[in-house]
Amino acid sequence: MTLWRRLVGHRPIVTRLVLAVAGTMAVILLATGAFVFWRVEFALNRQLDQDLEAYQQVVEKSVADGNTPPSDTPGQSYQVYDTRGRVVAGNTNTRLVDSETVAGAAAGTEQREDVGNIFPPTDHPYRVVATRVRTTVGPVVVATAISKSKHDEALRELLIQLAIADLITLIAASLVGYATARAALNPVERYRVAAEKAEGAPVLPVDPGKDDEVTRLGHTFNALLDRIHQANERERQFLADASHELRSPLALMRAELEMALLKPRDAADNRTAFESLRGQVERLITLSNALLDLEELRASGAATVESVDLRALVGDVTDRYVAAAGVEGRAVDVQVAPGLSVDGNAHWLDLALDNLVSNALRYGAGTITVTAEQLGDRTRLVVSDEGPGFPDEFVEKAFDRFSRAESSRTGGGTGLGLALVKAVAEAHGGTATVRGAEVSLYVATSARQHLAVPT
């Protein structure tokens, strides 16, 4: 494993895959070739031994009977040796075995030898067997040989063919492996190039007509990149909103403090300055809470979904403002049928209604009425009052962040309340509308399939 890592550890994936395929195929082909060669060699050797044994029996019988063995078959030869190793008869001038082999055969042990090699080729390769034979004149050693020329030639041809076939197979497997690896990794490379060259939110070039592992990976990465882009956009928006809205109260607070340090003030002036500072601090707190609520809503991911009793929810919200409304000589009226409920997030719906009732109390007039009714697969929540309502020119941008009507710019609002209301409605699969002094919040009655993070 260490050697493999040294050889291919830092190479491209395609190269590593091709080398792995080539190495595996080489081992398989060598093992297969060795097996085929062994089986063919075994079969040829068995046939050669059978031919040699048949010729040996004929020669030894003829020598034992005192006759001359037949010598008209090409590739077959014999020699007869006395006990001293001298050639006394035979049909070839080339000595078939040496003196030591003759001595071993004379001692009664059959001797077998192969003369010549497959590689490098030998001119006259043969297989010989030497045995002791009793004749009428005494014991002799008979060496019987048969040519291995065709045997060795067949094995050489087989080796060459196996080498050629293995080489072609190895090259083909390597090319197929390269093409397959390249085809599999080309989408990944396209994704990388697209992400590298993209400006803003990169979108990977996923083939919509495919459904393989790499394509699904591309869809997953696109979804991830989209979430990252949305998170970045929310972060930039949050920072821009915070810096924009916090600048004014902080500047006023700094000016009040500098004025207080420049010259001595009496108790009345100090009280006025502290009251101004407290107002700015309250505005900062309100603004910060609104920004954090809106950001929490947009970035909290999967929210808790539960069955929300609207009568109880509306009652909790309106109870917070009954006393304040009574001080101003106003009333809060709740018109929600018992048992009416929606599947949603109680915290978000509470925030939305709280903002609407607070706005109605701050900018409206007369009785504040909160109603709820079911309209098919949607539920409508309405907060209205008896005041003049929103100006017509403001209705189209009422739900934009930090948008405020001219009449409310001095009222201390943040301009985020209606933006929060719209975000809650969209998160619950609905929308929000404004008509005069009436703001309607539409949500899906069963928001389990709709509840999502608003963008």
Backbone torsions as a table, in degrees:
resi	resn	phi	psi	omega
1	MET	NA	-39.0	179.1
2	THR	-64.4	-42.7	178.0
3	LEU	-62.1	-42.6	178.9
4	TRP	-61.2	-41.9	179.7
5	ARG	-66.2	-37.3	177.8
6	ARG	-64.7	-36.9	-176.2
7	LEU	-76.9	-42.5	-171.3
8	VAL	-126.5	3.6	-172.5
9	GLY	-59.0	-33.6	-175.0
10	HIS	-109.8	11.2	179.7
11	ARG	-84.7	164.0	177.0
12	PRO	-59.3	157.2	-177.6
13	ILE	-61.1	-40.4	-179.9
14	VAL	-60.8	-43.8	179.0
15	THR	-62.2	-42.9	179.9
16	ARG	-63.8	-40.9	178.8
17	LEU	-64.9	-43.4	-179.8
18	VAL	-64.9	-42.8	178.2
19	LEU	-64.1	-38.4	178.0
20	ALA	-64.7	-43.7	178.3
21	VAL	-64.5	-45.9	-178.9
22	ALA	-63.1	-43.6	179.3
23	GLY	-63.4	-44.5	179.4
24	THR	-64.3	-44.3	179.3
25	MET	-64.5	-37.0	179.0
26	ALA	-62.6	-43.5	178.7
27	VAL	-63.6	-44.9	-179.9
28	ILE	-63.1	-44.4	-178.7
29	LEU	-66.2	-39.7	177.6
30	LEU	-64.4	-42.6	179.2
31	ALA	-65.3	-42.4	179.1
32	THR	-65.7	-43.9	178.8
33	GLY	-62.7	-41.0	178.9
34	ALA	-63.5	-39.8	178.8
35	PHE	-64.9	-46.1	179.6
36	VAL	-61.9	-44.0	-179.9
37	PHE	-62.6	-42.4	179.7
38	TRP	-62.7	-42.1	-179.6
39	ARG	-67.0	-41.3	179.4
40	VAL	-68.0	-43.0	178.1
41	GLU	-61.8	-40.0	178.3
42	PHE	-61.2	-44.0	179.9
43	ALA	-65.5	-42.1	179.7
44	LEU	-67.1	-39.7	178.5
45	ASN	-64.8	-39.3	179.0
46	ARG	-64.7	-41.8	177.6
47	GLN	-66.1	-39.7	179.0
48	LEU	-64.5	-41.6	178.5
49	ASP	-64.7	-38.0	177.9
50	GLN	-64.4	-42.9	178.4
51	ASP	-65.3	-41.3	-179.5
52	LEU	-66.0	-39.5	-179.9
53	GLU	-65.4	-40.2	178.9
54	ALA	-64.4	-43.5	179.7
55	TYR	-68.0	-37.4	179.4
56	GLN	-61.4	-41.7	-179.7
57	GLN	-64.1	-40.1	179.4
58	VAL	-65.6	-44.8	-177.3
59	VAL	-65.9	-48.4	-177.3
60	GLU	-63.8	-38.3	177.8
61	LYS	-64.5	-41.9	179.8
62	SER	-65.4	-43.7	-179.8
63	VAL	-65.0	-41.4	179.8
64	ALA	-64.2	-33.9	179.8
65	ASP	-85.7	-3.3	179.7
66	GLY	82.8	16.0	179.5
67	ASN	-100.0	168.7	177.3
68	THR	-90.8	122.5	-179.5
69	PRO	-63.7	153.7	177.5
70	PRO	-67.7	144.2	-176.8
71	SER	-138.3	26.1	-177.6
72	ASP	-96.7	1.8	179.9
73	THR	-94.6	121.2	-178.9
74	PRO	-62.5	143.0	176.3
75	GLY	86.4	-2.1	179.1
76	GLN	-116.9	135.2	-178.7
77	SER	-149.4	159.9	179.0
78	TYR	-147.6	161.5	172.2
79	GLN	-145.6	147.6	178.7
80	VAL	-115.6	130.2	-177.6
81	TYR	-120.2	145.3	171.7
82	ASP	-81.0	178.1	-175.5
83	THR	-65.5	-14.8	178.1
84	ARG	-91.4	-1.1	178.5
85	GLY	90.3	11.5	178.7
86	ARG	-89.0	142.7	179.3
87	VAL	-76.3	123.0	-179.3
88	VAL	-112.0	-15.6	178.4
89	ALA	-163.6	166.8	178.3
90	GLY	152.7	170.9	-179.3
91	ASN	-115.6	17.4	177.8
92	THR	-141.7	145.6	179.0
93	ASN	-85.4	-14.4	179.6
94	THR	-85.7	128.8	179.7
95	ARG	-67.7	130.3	-174.9
96	LEU	-83.8	-38.5	-178.9
97	VAL	-134.5	158.8	179.9
98	ASP	-88.9	177.9	-175.1
99	SER	-64.5	-37.4	-180.0
100	GLU	-63.3	-41.7	178.0
101	THR	-63.8	-40.4	178.2
102	VAL	-62.2	-43.3	-179.8
103	ALA	-62.2	-41.4	178.3
104	GLY	-63.6	-40.9	179.1
105	ALA	-68.0	-39.5	179.2
106	ALA	-62.0	-28.4	179.0
107	ALA	-77.6	-2.2	175.8
108	GLY	102.1	6.5	179.8
109	THR	-105.5	123.5	178.9
110	GLU	-64.4	134.3	-178.1
111	GLN	-114.4	130.5	178.1
112	ARG	-125.7	139.7	179.9
113	GLU	-145.6	150.6	169.9
114	ASP	-113.1	125.9	-179.9
115	VAL	-110.1	128.0	-178.6
116	GLY	100.0	157.4	-177.3
117	ASN	-122.6	157.4	174.6
118	ILE	-71.0	-47.5	176.2
119	PHE	-130.7	124.9	-7.5
120	PRO	-72.5	153.4	-177.0
121	PRO	-62.3	144.6	176.6
122	THR	-106.8	146.9	-176.7
123	ASP	-62.5	-48.1	-175.3
124	HIS	-131.4	73.6	178.4
125	PRO	-75.4	146.3	178.4
126	TYR	-155.7	163.8	173.7
127	ARG	-115.4	132.9	-173.2
128	VAL	-129.4	146.9	174.2
129	VAL	-131.1	133.1	-177.9
130	ALA	-120.9	128.9	179.7
131	THR	-138.4	159.3	176.3
132	ARG	-86.1	134.3	-179.0
133	VAL	-127.6	133.5	176.7
134	ARG	-86.9	131.1	178.5
135	THR	-123.5	-179.9	-179.6
136	THR	-70.3	-20.0	-179.6
137	VAL	-102.7	3.0	-179.7
138	GLY	123.0	176.1	-178.2
139	PRO	-73.3	142.3	175.5
140	VAL	-135.5	168.7	174.8
141	VAL	-110.1	125.9	-179.7
142	VAL	-109.9	122.6	176.5
143	ALA	-105.9	120.2	-179.6
144	THR	-113.6	129.0	-176.3
145	ALA	-127.5	150.4	175.5
146	ILE	-134.8	140.0	-175.6
147	SER	-66.3	141.8	175.9
148	LYS	-107.8	14.3	-175.2
149	SER	-58.4	-51.5	-179.2
150	LYS	-68.4	-36.5	177.5
151	HIS	-58.9	-51.4	-178.2
152	ASP	-69.0	-36.6	178.7
153	GLU	-63.3	-40.2	178.5
154	ALA	-63.9	-41.1	179.6
155	LEU	-68.3	-38.1	176.9
156	ARG	-64.2	-42.9	179.0
157	GLU	-63.2	-40.0	178.1
158	LEU	-63.2	-43.7	178.8
159	LEU	-60.8	-43.4	-179.6
160	ILE	-64.1	-44.8	179.9
161	GLN	-64.5	-40.7	177.6
162	LEU	-63.3	-41.4	179.9
163	ALA	-63.0	-43.5	179.5
164	ILE	-65.0	-45.8	-179.0
165	ALA	-63.6	-42.6	179.8
166	ASP	-64.7	-40.3	179.6
167	LEU	-64.0	-45.4	179.2
168	ILE	-63.2	-43.1	179.6
169	THR	-63.6	-41.1	180.0
170	LEU	-64.4	-43.2	178.5
171	ILE	-64.2	-44.4	-179.9
172	ALA	-63.1	-43.2	179.4
173	ALA	-63.6	-39.1	179.1
174	SER	-65.5	-42.2	178.8
175	LEU	-65.7	-43.3	177.9
176	VAL	-63.8	-42.2	177.7
177	GLY	-61.7	-41.5	178.4
178	TYR	-64.6	-46.1	-179.3
179	ALA	-63.4	-40.7	179.9
180	THR	-65.9	-46.4	179.7
181	ALA	-63.8	-40.4	179.4
182	ARG	-64.3	-43.2	179.3
183	ALA	-65.1	-36.6	-179.8
184	ALA	-71.7	-33.7	-175.2
185	LEU	-95.6	-12.4	178.2
186	ASN	-57.5	-44.1	176.5
187	PRO	-59.9	-37.5	178.9
188	VAL	-63.2	-41.6	178.4
189	GLU	-65.6	-38.5	176.8
190	ARG	-63.8	-40.0	177.1
191	TYR	-60.4	-43.4	-178.0
192	ARG	-63.4	-46.1	-178.7
193	VAL	-64.0	-42.4	179.8
194	ALA	-63.2	-42.2	179.3
195	ALA	-67.6	-33.9	-178.3
196	GLU	-72.0	-37.2	-176.7
197	LYS	-89.5	-11.5	-174.2
198	ALA	-70.9	146.9	173.2
199	GLU	-114.8	132.6	-175.7
200	GLY	81.3	-130.3	-177.9
201	ALA	-88.7	110.6	-179.8
202	PRO	-71.4	142.0	174.8
203	VAL	-121.3	118.7	-176.7
204	LEU	-74.7	141.1	-177.8
205	PRO	-76.7	79.9	-178.8
206	VAL	-86.7	132.5	179.0
207	ASP	-76.3	114.5	-177.4
208	PRO	-69.5	-17.1	-178.4
209	GLY	-84.8	-1.2	-178.3
210	LYS	-113.2	159.2	178.0
211	ASP	-143.4	47.5	178.0
212	ASP	-97.6	-175.9	-175.2
213	GLU	-63.4	-42.5	-177.8
214	VAL	-68.2	-38.4	178.5
215	THR	-64.5	-43.7	177.2
216	ARG	-63.7	-35.9	175.5
217	LEU	-62.1	-40.7	178.2
218	GLY	-62.3	-42.9	177.8
219	HIS	-62.6	-41.1	179.2
220	THR	-63.1	-43.6	179.1
221	PHE	-65.7	-38.5	177.9
222	ASN	-62.3	-42.0	177.1
223	ALA	-63.6	-40.4	178.5
224	LEU	-64.8	-45.0	179.5
225	LEU	-63.2	-36.3	178.3
226	ASP	-65.8	-40.7	178.2
227	ARG	-66.0	-40.0	177.8
228	ILE	-63.3	-42.4	179.1
229	HIS	-62.2	-43.4	179.0
230	GLN	-64.1	-40.0	178.6
231	ALA	-63.8	-41.2	177.8
232	ASN	-64.5	-40.9	178.8
233	GLU	-64.4	-40.9	178.3
234	ARG	-63.9	-39.3	179.6
235	GLU	-64.5	-45.5	178.5
236	ARG	-62.9	-41.7	-179.8
237	GLN	-64.6	-42.1	179.8
238	PHE	-62.1	-45.3	179.9
239	LEU	-65.0	-41.0	179.3
240	ALA	-64.7	-44.8	179.5
241	ASP	-62.6	-45.7	-177.5
242	ALA	-63.0	-46.6	-178.4
243	SER	-65.3	-35.8	-178.3
244	HIS	-69.4	-45.1	-174.4
245	GLU	-84.8	-26.9	-179.1
246	LEU	-81.2	-18.1	-174.9
247	ARG	-62.7	-45.5	-175.7
248	SER	-65.1	-52.9	-179.9
249	PRO	-63.8	-34.1	178.0
250	LEU	-67.5	-38.4	178.1
251	ALA	-65.3	-40.5	178.6
252	LEU	-65.4	-41.3	178.4
253	MET	-62.8	-41.0	178.4
254	ARG	-63.7	-41.8	179.7
255	ALA	-64.0	-42.4	178.4
256	GLU	-60.9	-43.1	-179.6
257	LEU	-66.4	-40.5	179.2
258	GLU	-65.1	-40.0	177.6
259	MET	-63.7	-37.7	-180.0
260	ALA	-67.9	-29.5	-179.1
261	LEU	-84.5	-21.5	-174.8
262	LEU	-73.2	-36.8	-176.4
263	LYS	-146.2	151.0	178.9
264	PRO	-64.2	147.3	178.8
265	ARG	-129.5	153.1	175.3
266	ASP	-82.4	179.9	-175.9
267	ALA	-62.8	-37.8	-178.8
268	ALA	-65.0	-43.6	178.9
269	ASP	-64.5	-40.8	178.9
270	ASN	-63.4	-40.8	179.6
271	ARG	-62.9	-41.1	177.9
272	THR	-61.7	-42.8	179.9
273	ALA	-64.1	-42.6	180.0
274	PHE	-66.5	-36.2	177.3
275	GLU	-63.8	-40.9	177.9
276	SER	-63.3	-44.3	178.7
277	LEU	-62.8	-41.0	179.1
278	ARG	-62.7	-39.5	177.5
279	GLY	-61.9	-42.6	178.9
280	GLN	-66.4	-38.2	177.8
281	VAL	-64.0	-42.4	177.6
282	GLU	-60.8	-39.9	178.4
283	ARG	-64.9	-41.4	177.4
284	LEU	-60.9	-42.9	-180.0
285	ILE	-63.5	-46.1	179.7
286	THR	-61.6	-44.4	179.9
287	LEU	-63.7	-44.5	-179.4
288	SER	-62.7	-42.8	179.5
289	ASN	-63.7	-39.9	179.7
290	ALA	-66.0	-44.1	178.2
291	LEU	-61.8	-44.3	-178.8
292	LEU	-66.7	-39.3	178.0
293	ASP	-62.8	-44.8	-179.4
294	LEU	-64.8	-41.9	179.8
295	GLU	-68.1	-37.7	177.1
296	GLU	-62.2	-41.6	179.9
297	LEU	-63.7	-40.1	-175.1
298	ARG	-81.3	-22.8	-172.6
299	ALA	-118.6	7.4	-174.3
300	SER	-80.9	-6.5	178.1
301	GLY	73.1	-144.6	-178.4
302	ALA	-67.7	121.8	-177.1
303	ALA	-97.6	161.4	177.2
304	THR	-72.2	126.2	179.7
305	VAL	-109.2	130.5	-178.9
306	GLU	-147.2	166.8	175.9
307	SER	-79.0	119.1	-175.4
308	VAL	-105.8	120.6	175.4
309	ASP	-76.9	111.1	-174.1
310	LEU	-68.4	-34.0	179.7
311	ARG	-64.3	-42.3	178.9
312	ALA	-68.6	-39.8	-179.3
313	LEU	-63.5	-49.7	-179.1
314	VAL	-63.6	-39.1	178.4
315	GLY	-61.6	-42.0	178.1
316	ASP	-61.9	-41.7	-177.7
317	VAL	-68.6	-47.2	-175.2
318	THR	-70.0	-29.7	178.6
319	ASP	-59.4	-27.6	-179.4
320	ARG	-69.6	-22.0	-172.4
321	TYR	-114.8	0.4	-178.8
322	VAL	-63.0	-44.6	-178.4
323	ALA	-64.5	-45.5	-179.4
324	ALA	-63.5	-39.2	178.6
325	ALA	-66.1	-39.1	178.9
326	GLY	-62.1	-36.0	178.0
327	VAL	-60.9	-35.5	-179.6
328	GLU	-89.7	5.9	179.5
329	GLY	75.4	26.8	-178.3
330	ARG	-117.3	167.5	-178.5
331	ALA	-130.1	159.9	176.8
332	VAL	-121.0	121.9	-176.4
333	ASP	-112.9	131.2	179.9
334	VAL	-112.3	126.3	179.0
335	GLN	-128.2	80.5	-179.7
336	VAL	-129.8	124.0	-179.2
337	ALA	-67.0	142.0	177.7
338	PRO	-62.3	144.0	177.3
339	GLY	84.4	-4.5	179.4
340	LEU	-75.9	127.6	-177.4
341	SER	-146.6	163.4	175.5
342	VAL	-137.0	157.1	172.1
343	ASP	-91.7	113.4	-178.5
344	GLY	-167.7	-161.5	-179.6
345	ASN	-105.9	114.5	-174.4
346	ALA	-63.4	-37.0	-177.6
347	HIS	-64.7	-45.5	-179.1
348	TRP	-66.4	-44.2	179.0
349	LEU	-62.8	-36.6	176.7
350	ASP	-62.1	-44.6	179.0
351	LEU	-59.9	-44.0	-178.3
352	ALA	-63.6	-49.6	-179.8
353	LEU	-64.0	-39.0	179.4
354	ASP	-60.0	-42.5	178.3
355	ASN	-63.9	-41.7	-178.1
356	LEU	-67.7	-43.9	179.5
357	VAL	-66.4	-39.5	178.6
358	SER	-62.0	-43.9	178.4
359	ASN	-63.2	-42.3	-179.4
360	ALA	-63.1	-37.5	179.3
361	LEU	-71.3	-36.2	-175.1
362	ARG	-78.7	-41.4	-171.7
363	TYR	-112.8	-14.4	-175.7
364	GLY	-92.3	-165.2	-179.1
365	ALA	-149.5	158.4	176.3
366	GLY	71.1	-158.4	-176.8
367	THR	-73.7	136.2	175.4
368	ILE	-95.2	123.5	-176.6
369	THR	-114.7	128.9	177.3
370	VAL	-118.5	119.5	-178.9
371	THR	-125.1	160.2	176.2
372	ALA	-146.1	137.0	179.1
373	GLU	-149.8	152.0	-179.8
374	GLN	-96.9	129.5	-179.9
375	LEU	-122.6	87.2	-178.3
376	GLY	66.0	-123.0	-179.1
377	ASP	-90.1	9.5	178.1
378	ARG	-125.6	156.6	176.2
379	THR	-119.6	135.9	-176.7
380	ARG	-110.4	124.9	174.0
381	LEU	-110.3	128.7	-174.7
382	VAL	-127.7	132.3	172.9
383	VAL	-120.3	122.1	-177.5
384	SER	-139.4	164.1	175.3
385	ASP	-144.2	-174.6	-175.6
386	GLU	-102.3	16.0	-179.9
387	GLY	-83.4	-177.1	-177.9
388	PRO	-70.2	-20.2	179.0
389	GLY	81.0	-167.3	-177.3
390	PHE	-78.8	140.5	174.8
391	PRO	-62.7	148.8	-177.9
392	ASP	-58.6	-38.1	-177.5
393	GLU	-72.2	-11.7	-178.1
394	PHE	-97.4	-15.4	-172.6
395	VAL	-59.3	-42.4	-175.1
396	GLU	-64.8	-28.0	-178.6
397	LYS	-113.7	18.1	-175.9
398	ALA	-62.4	-31.9	-175.8
399	PHE	-96.0	5.5	175.5
400	ASP	-73.5	150.6	-179.8
401	ARG	-66.8	133.6	176.8
402	PHE	64.7	18.8	175.1
403	SER	-91.2	131.5	-179.5
404	ARG	-138.8	142.6	176.8
405	ALA	-68.8	156.5	-177.8
406	GLU	-58.7	-36.8	-176.9
407	SER	-70.5	-16.6	-176.6
408	SER	-107.5	2.5	-175.9
409	ARG	-69.2	-22.3	179.0
410	THR	-100.0	9.2	-175.6
411	GLY	-93.0	1.1	177.0
412	GLY	85.4	8.5	179.3
413	GLY	-75.0	166.8	-179.1
414	THR	-101.6	-17.1	-176.3
415	GLY	78.2	13.2	-179.2
416	LEU	-111.0	-11.1	-175.0
417	GLY	-59.8	-51.4	-178.1
418	LEU	-70.4	-30.8	174.8
419	ALA	-62.9	-39.4	176.9
420	LEU	-65.7	-41.2	178.8
421	VAL	-60.3	-45.8	179.3
422	LYS	-63.1	-41.4	179.7
423	ALA	-62.4	-40.4	178.3
424	VAL	-64.6	-43.1	-179.9
425	ALA	-62.0	-46.1	-179.8
426	GLU	-65.9	-35.1	177.4
427	ALA	-65.0	-24.7	179.6
428	HIS	-101.2	22.4	175.7
429	GLY	71.5	28.1	-178.3
430	GLY	-135.0	-150.5	-178.2
431	THR	-154.7	177.1	178.6
432	ALA	-133.0	143.2	-179.3
433	THR	-134.5	158.5	177.9
434	VAL	-127.2	133.6	173.8
435	ARG	-145.3	103.5	-177.6
436	GLY	64.0	-123.2	-179.9
437	ALA	-96.1	20.5	-175.7
438	GLU	-120.6	124.3	176.3
439	VAL	-114.9	125.4	-177.7
440	SER	-110.5	137.2	178.4
441	LEU	-118.1	111.8	179.9
442	TYR	-100.0	129.6	176.8
443	VAL	-133.4	152.0	175.6
444	ALA	-67.6	134.6	-178.1
445	THR	-59.2	-40.5	174.0
446	SER	-115.2	97.1	-173.5
447	ALA	-90.7	10.9	-178.1
448	ARG	-64.2	-31.1	178.6
449	GLN	-89.1	-7.6	-174.2
450	HIS	-113.0	-27.5	-170.9
451	LEU	-57.9	120.7	-176.1
452	ALA	-149.4	169.4	178.5
453	VAL	-82.7	118.9	179.0
454	PRO	-68.9	145.6	-179.1
455	THR	-101.1	NA	NA
